[in-house]
Amino acid sequence: MWRSSSDVGPAPLHEPFASLGLQKDTRHASQRTVRLLTAVGAACAPLRDDEERSFILIRGSTSLGVRPRRFDVVVVGGGIAGTAAAITLDRAGFQVALLDPLAVCPPDFRAEKLNGEQLKLLRRLDLYECLAMAASRFDRVLNVKRGRVTDATAGEILGIAYQDIVNALRRELRASVDFTVARVARIEAEAELQRVTVTNGDIYEARLVILATGRGDVLRRDLGVSREVIFEKHSVSFGFSLETPWVSRLRNHVFTFFSERTSDVVDYLSLFPMRDGAVRANLFTYHKPGDPWTRAFRANPKQMLLSSMPSIGPLMGEFEIAGEVDVGIMDLYVTNGFRRDGAVLIGDAFQTSNPAAGNGVTRLLTDVNQLCKVHAPRWLSTPGMNAAKISQFYDDPVKRASDERAMRVGQTHRSLVVGTSPSWVFRRYARHLRHGVRSLLAGNPGTLRSERS
Ligand SMILES: Cc1cc2nc3c(=O)[nH]c(=O)nc-3n(C[C@H](O)[C@H](O)[C@H](O)COP(=O)(O)OP(=O)(O)OC[C@H]3O[C@@H](n4cnc5c(N)ncnc54)[C@H](O)[C@@H]3O)c2cc1C
């Protein structure tokens, strides 16, 4: 259900609603919904602290005296984690409100591939089908070094842009979920009843608040939860599309190209075709955002790609980089002080991980599965929502193992590329050697032929 934070009668649907296939349900598209949507603008990223506060002052006076609306659970943030949580709790029979500033998630460079454990978790949450329908599908990853396939991994992979994941999940929301387009300004959480105030002053009350606001920090601080940055600007990732005749070779495969020069501090380049026929490239590096390599890549991505991975040129033949190069900068952080009454953090609101390790979505889907299928239903079946209850989720061995693994694998990825201690240097060369021996033992059948030959 798409509804404003207070119903003031029907109004025509804004374009984004129509693109989500929701145009038939005009009963819940109120004037307020459209106004909020326009007011929040097109930015998915949270406002800065001062911007957010001034916005409250402007809009806070519009709805004084509005009676709070009550739910079992209010989910703040409709990214992958929040939307999946809202769907799962609604299916379990709870009254759920979901709040996000944007009706339709705009393009944003984040996870663009789903595989392995992620697909298992999506199936367990009964969310696989809706994403598979919006994705391109592959069954093999071919690892390439210096123009040779060193090894291959079989297994299903979905290629799908981040915003397509979020929007496909949002289409799965049933009418019983109260999805309101609104930015949350304040959360007051305690052991019985939680209060969530949106920027126009409307209030939502619930027994449990789920904070799924990703990397936004304002609400987390309201809850007294602090962020501990473990590694600032840990990685810089680039996302772009390629125009290449080589696309036909990619049909059922993802190609992973490893850097050919250690000094480039590039982890790998992943190429896969999307549903619209474009070849998508994800390049994961450990440069700093403003360093000369990063600046040079932004200025001339094709030349930098060819100098870092020279064998790509003869393999792919003529290729061009189409459109913009997206840049993603990741800080690695964990949270402290999260054991508190009334509110629980999931996904990137709780912790981030190295994008190159490709386990951010595993982490957040594990959160959703353990919270919404195991813990929250138990908590809601008895009175109160104190910190002892909430802590059961953070102490859940499945969640803990998933978070620890994400952090460990991410750090290993980085150290294998940039580590300077003798042990990492040894491991790096052992890996090069292993790749080389594998392709030799295979009689080099994996050597990729150039598109021109
Ligand atoms: C460049 C890059 C590449 C990545 N690649 C991969 C990959 O290949 N594989 C992988 O598994 N992971 C990858 N990740 C990680 C993965 O994308 C994230 O872990 C995931 O998107 C986090 O989802 P989330 O729902 O927790 O947060 P988000 O997706 O950030 O969603 C947060 C939501 O909260 C909303 N929100 C914020 N503030 C408020 C507010 N005040 N009120 C209401 N709503 C609010 C936002 O509008 C947004 O919709 C990558 C990340 C990056 C940056």
The ligand as an ORCA input file, in Angstrom:
! r2SCAN-3c Opt
* xyz 0 1
  C      30.437      0.569     -5.099
  C      29.806     -0.585     -4.330
  C      29.788     -1.836     -4.891
  C      29.218     -2.898     -4.192
  N      29.238     -4.129     -4.754
  C      28.694     -5.165     -4.080
  C      28.685     -6.470     -4.662
  O      29.164     -6.686     -5.777
  N      28.120     -7.480     -3.942
  C      27.576     -7.263     -2.705
  O      27.078     -8.206     -2.092
  N      27.570     -6.034     -2.129
  C      28.108     -4.995     -2.787
  N      28.080     -3.743     -2.223
  C      27.443     -3.558     -0.906
  C      25.916     -3.488     -1.006
  O      25.523     -2.756     -2.139
  C      25.361     -2.837      0.253
  O      25.776     -3.652      1.337
  C      23.842     -2.725      0.233
  O      23.405     -1.921     -0.815
  C      23.338     -2.145      1.553
  O      21.936     -2.157      1.554
  P      21.091     -1.476      2.714
  O      19.662     -1.764      2.401
  O      21.639     -1.838      4.033
  O      21.369      0.086      2.570
  P      21.035      1.035      1.340
  O      20.969      0.259      0.099
  O      22.013      2.155      1.428
  O      19.570      1.582      1.664
  C      19.338      2.561      2.634
  C      17.965      3.179      2.391
  O      17.653      4.027      3.510
  C      17.023      5.190      3.039
  N      17.198      6.250      4.014
  C      18.353      6.880      4.366
  N      18.084      7.823      5.303
  C      16.746      7.767      5.556
  C      15.864      8.483      6.416
  N      16.302      9.468      7.229
  N      14.536      8.168      6.405
  C      14.064      7.192      5.620
  N      14.860      6.488      4.773
  C      16.180      6.773      4.746
  C      17.724      5.471      1.702
  O      16.896      6.281      0.868
  C      17.906      4.055      1.144
  O      16.799      3.667      0.349
  C      28.651     -2.673     -2.905
  C      28.654     -1.390     -2.349
  C      29.225     -0.348     -3.044
  C      29.224      1.032     -2.432
*
